[in-house]
Amino acid sequence: MGAWPNLSNIIFALILTAGVGYFTYNMRRLIAAIKKGRPIAAVGDKKERWRNVLYIALGQSKLVKRPVSGLMHVLVYIGFIIINIEVLEIVIDGLLGTHRVFQSIGPLYGVLIGTFEVLAVLVFLAVVVFWLRRNVLLIKRFLSPEMKGWPKTDANLILYFEMVLMGLFLMMNATDLSFQQMNQGNWISGMIYPLVQNWSPEQLHMIERICWWAHIIGILGFLNYLYFSKHLHILLAFPNVYYGRVTPAGQFENLDSVTEQVKLMMDPTADPYAAPPEGSVPEKFGASDVTDLTQVQLLNAMTCTECGRCTSECPANQTGKLLSPRKIMMDTRDRLMALPEEGSDKQLLDDYITREELWACTTCNACVEACPVSSDPVSIIMSMRQYLVMEQSAAPSELNVTMNNIENNAAPWPFNQQDRANWINE
């Protein structure tokens, strides 16, 4: 080879190393951020959790409950993943200076590339529909206050990314003269080729190289953009579903510290006035900030797709209450990512999530059921409510009245215990 291919290979290797290196750096930052939460073991049957990964994360089973958007998303998901298998060939060509190294496998190569081209067109069309749904049809769940500004821009940017990458892939094939002359696999690019066939071989080669370089740089750019985008769920959906709830939706966690206190009260030999071990710090009840949440809860927040299915199913939100489960997840994620800069000057409670939002939740778990990646907004809400009640005694007056009635009357209603059975006579 001459000097230019060698230089080209070196440049490619440097770009690839920089792209993968920066991605690795950001993934380490992400893992470090999630580890700021309290460690917690996965709850429930391991086989059931792996089954969920297969059906929910890989099979997209929750998405297709809304057939139109769900099936289009599945198409984009499958198409984008399969098309990017070609990245392996690009990487090998870029490092070794070869051209379409897998072409040696024969007719099968044409079938693969042809399939990729059809998928590229379908992905492009689906992405256009998604853009129209967000920007022209003005679907209600995309118009919530938390979706203004960067969230809306982010959603559109990723759509533009995908359209450009699919276009580059097809144009790269259409201007690859040797590939077109092979007349195998150019199922879509062969329709574009007549538009450029009068160009000189040098012009075609230049356009093909530009598209080739732009395509791989775009893939690396897309990969590194994920860390700053809601589309991080492309990577996190699998661990998030694995750690997702498999216990009954209405079953809430018990605090170990509270359980120990109850056991202490029921143990006649225990000394309730015994001093705690020297140097020990009393455990905080509930959560007022992200570092009080568990690592699974923080993973839930980082995986949020901002699709709004949770909020559109929330009965509190439908009746005009301030609560939006999507906003709860977005606020938790935003606070976690801002933690290094904000420190203790702010906290999740009050600075990000208001008490009105927390007490609007009915704990019906409709949001949990609707989430396509098994995130659990209710668990975060309940952890913060727990803090308000047990650390600040700040429950709403209606709840305090109910709890007092249960304590005094063994029922939530304010009648005498002797009258509890009177309803039978009615």
C-alpha positions, -999 to +999 in steps of 0.1 A: +000+000+000+011+036-005+015+063+021-021+076+019-038+043+029-014+040+058-022+075+070-059+068+065-057+037+086-039+057+114-064+084+113-092+059+115-076+041+144-072+074+163-108+084+157-120+049+167-099+049+199-110+084+208-147+075+203-146+043+222-124+058+249-147+087+255-177+064+256-159+042+282-150+073+303-187+084+303-199+049+312-176+049+342-190+083+352-225+068+349-217+038+370-201+060+397-232+082+398-255+052+402-233+038+430-239+070+450-272+053+459-276+027+487-266-008+476-295-032+474-297-068+463-320-079+435-353-091+449-373-120+436-368-151+415-337-149+393-353-169+365-382-145+364-359-115+362-341-131+332-374-139+316-384-102+319-351-093+302-360-116+273-396-105+269-396-068+280-361-055+272-352-076+242-387-085+230-402-050+236-434-067+249-447-037+268-442-013+239-465-031+216-494-027+240-499+006+220-497-010+186-489+020+163-461+036+182-450+003+197-445-016+164-427+014+148-404+015+178-397-022+174-390-017+137-365+012+145-349-009+173-344-040+152-335-021+121-310+001+137-293-027+156-291-050+126-279-023+102-251-015+126-238-050+123-222-035+092-201-013+115-180-044+121-171-045+084-164-007+084-141-011+114-121-039+098-119-020+065-108+011+083-081-006+103-067-029+076-072-007+045-095-032+028-128-025+010-160-045+019-139-073+034-170-095+039-178-094+002-157-126+000-185-146+016-203-146-018-240-142-026-249-142+011-232-108+014-256-094-012-286-107+007-273-092+040-266-058+025-299-058+006-318-066+038-299-038+055-309-014+028-346-023+031-344-019+069-327+015+065-356+028+044-382+014+069-362+030+098-360+063+080-398+063+074-406+053+110-384+081+123-401+106+101-435+094+115-420+098+150-409+134+142-444+142+129-460+128+160-438+150+182-438+182+162-469+183+140-496+161+155-489+175+189-498+144+209-507+154+245-481+134+263-453+152+244-466+186+255-462+184+292-442+212+310-413+189+317-409+182+280-401+218+270-366+230+263-338+204+262-360+173+265-379+182+233-346+192+215-330+160+226-359+139+213-356+156+179-318+155+177-318+117+180-344+115+152-322+137+130-292+115+139-310+084+128-323+099+095-288+112+086-272+078+094-297+059+073-293+083+045-255+081+046-256+043+045-278+043+014-258+070-004-225+052+005-238+021-012-253+040-042-220+057-050-198+026-045-192+017-081-177-018-075-207-026-053-232-015-079-214-034-106-217-065-085-255-061-088-261-081-056-277-065-025-282-031-041-320-035-037-325+002-027-292+019-035-297+005-071-327+028-074-305+057-064-276+049-086-292+060-119-293+095-104-255+096-101-243+071-127-233+099-151-208+112-125-172+104-131-157+074-112-135+099-093-166+119-082-184+087-072-154+075-052-151+109-034-188+109-024-186+072-013-156+080+009-172+111+024-203+090+032-182+062+046-162+085+069-193+104+079-212+072+086-186+058+110-180+091+127-217+096+130-220+061+147-193+070+172-209+104+178-243+087+183-227+063+208-212+091+228-243+113+226-262+086+245-247+096+279-262+131+276-295+119+262-327+101+273-317+075+248-293+061+273-321+036+278-308+018+247-280+005+270-296+006+304-329-010+296-314-045+300-300-041+335-330-020+345-355-047+335-333-073+352-335-054+385-372-044+380-399-053+404-411-089+403-428-088+437-465-077+439-470-041+429-487-031+462-460-046+484-438-019+499-404-024+514-398-025+552-370-005+566-346-027+585-341+000+612-379+001+618-381-037+619-353-038+645-372-013+666-404-033+665-385-065+674-369-046+703-403-035+715-416-071+714-386-085+732-392-085+770-355-090+778-343-061+756-333-028+771-350+000+751-328+026+767-295+009+758-271+033+742-263+027+705-228+015+697-201+042+699-196+061+667-227+047+650-249+071+630-287+066+632-301+054+599-321+080+579-357+071+573-368+075+537-351+098+512-348+136+509-320+135+482-307+111+456-280+097+478-307+083+501-323+063+473-312+028+463-289+021+433-319+004+416-340+036+420-312+057+405-308+031+377-346+035+371-342+073+368-313+071+344-331+046+322-363+067+318-372+070+281-393+101+287-420+084+266-447+097+289-467+065+290-465+065+328-480+101+330-507+094+305-519+064+326-516+083+359-551+089+374-538+118+395-524+135+365-556+129+345-576+147+371-555+177+370-531+171+399-496+183+397-481+148+397-463+135+366-445+102+372-422+110+342-412+143+358-404+124+390-379+102+371-365+131+351-360+153+382-343+124+400-319+119+371-313+157+367-304+160+404-281+130+403-262+144+373-260+179+389-249+165+423-211+172+417-218+209+410-247+216+434-235+195+463-256+199+494-268+234+484-298+217+470-317+185+474-342+164+455-371+173+479-384+208+475-357+220+451-367+195+424-398+176+435-425+194+455-445+179+483-477+185+464-465+161+437-456+135+463-489+135+481-509+135+448-498+099+441-525+072+448-499+044+447-521+026+422-489+015+402-504+023+368-472+041+359-451+010+369-473-012+347-471+012+318-433+017+318-417-001+288-384-005+307-398-015+341-389+017+360-408+023+393-417+060+400-439+049+429-409+035+449-391+069+447-423+087+457-429+064+487-392+068+499-397+105+499-430+103+516-414+081+542-389+108+549-416+135+553-436+113+577-408+097+598-382+124+598-402+156+596-437+146+608-449+165+578-478+143+566-509+162+553-535+169+579-560+145+563-535+117+566-527+126+603-564+124+611-567+090+594-537+076+613-550+090+646-583+073+639-566+040+632-546+043+664-576+052+686-605+034+668-588+006+649-605+021+618-599+051+596-633+066+605-639+087+636-665+066+654-665+049+687-652+013+687-685+001+702-703+013+671-681-005+646-706-033+640-736-011+636-734-012+598-746-049+601-780-037+613-783-015+581 
